[in-house]
Amino acid sequence: MIKVVCSLLGINDETSSPTFSIINEYRSKEGISVFHFDFYRLVKETEAYDMGVEEYFDSGSYCFVEWPEKVESLFPLHYLKIKISKNTATTRIIEYALV
């Protein structure tokens, strides 16, 4: 999903999950920044806080988060939550809510 959204935003960079780096930044030719987080490896929420995640969230740039349940209390007051889950081997359920 992030690859498609980045493409729609005019980002031609290779997009992949930042499992080991925790964060990837992509930038379009027009200067649009996208921050892509993967918090799977975090043990404590304070690790995200220590890396300054709230500054990214408050930057006005797009921020996409994998494993959001690890840092939910650090999210801005309002955000779009998208959950993708398997329905069957070939179909997915996509739920979204403005929080």
Backbone hydrogen bonds, N-H to C=O, Kabsch-Sander energy under -0.5 kcal/mol:
donor,donor_aa,acceptor,acceptor_aa,energy
5,V,1,M,-2.5
6,C,2,I,-2.7
7,S,3,K,-2.0
8,L,4,V,-2.3
9,L,5,V,-1.5
10,G,7,S,-1.5
11,I,6,C,-2.7
12,N,10,G,-0.6
19,T,17,S,-1.4
22,I,18,P,-2.5
23,I,21,S,-1.0
24,N,36,H,-2.2
26,Y,34,V,-2.7
28,S,32,I,-2.3
29,K,10,G,-0.8
31,G,28,S,-1.6
34,V,26,Y,-2.6
35,F,62,Y,-2.9
36,H,24,N,-2.8
37,F,35,F,-0.5
37,F,64,F,-3.3
38,D,22,I,-2.2
39,F,66,E,-2.2
42,L,39,F,-1.4
47,E,44,K,-1.6
48,A,44,K,-0.5
48,A,45,E,-0.9
49,Y,45,E,-1.7
50,D,46,T,-2.9
51,M,47,E,-1.2
52,G,49,Y,-1.6
53,V,48,A,-2.0
55,E,52,G,-1.4
56,Y,52,G,-1.1
57,F,53,V,-2.5
58,D,54,E,-1.9
59,S,56,Y,-1.4
62,Y,33,S,-1.5
64,F,35,F,-3.0
66,E,37,F,-2.3
70,K,67,W,-1.5
71,V,68,P,-2.1
72,E,68,P,-0.6
74,L,71,V,-2.6
75,F,72,E,-1.3
81,K,79,Y,-0.6
81,K,97,A,-2.9
82,I,80,L,-0.5
83,K,95,E,-3.1
85,S,93,I,-2.4
87,N,88,T,-0.5
87,N,91,T,-2.4
88,T,91,T,-1.4
93,I,85,S,-3.5
95,E,83,K,-2.8
95,E,93,I,-0.5
97,A,81,K,-2.0
99,V,79,Y,-3.4
99,V,97,A,-0.6
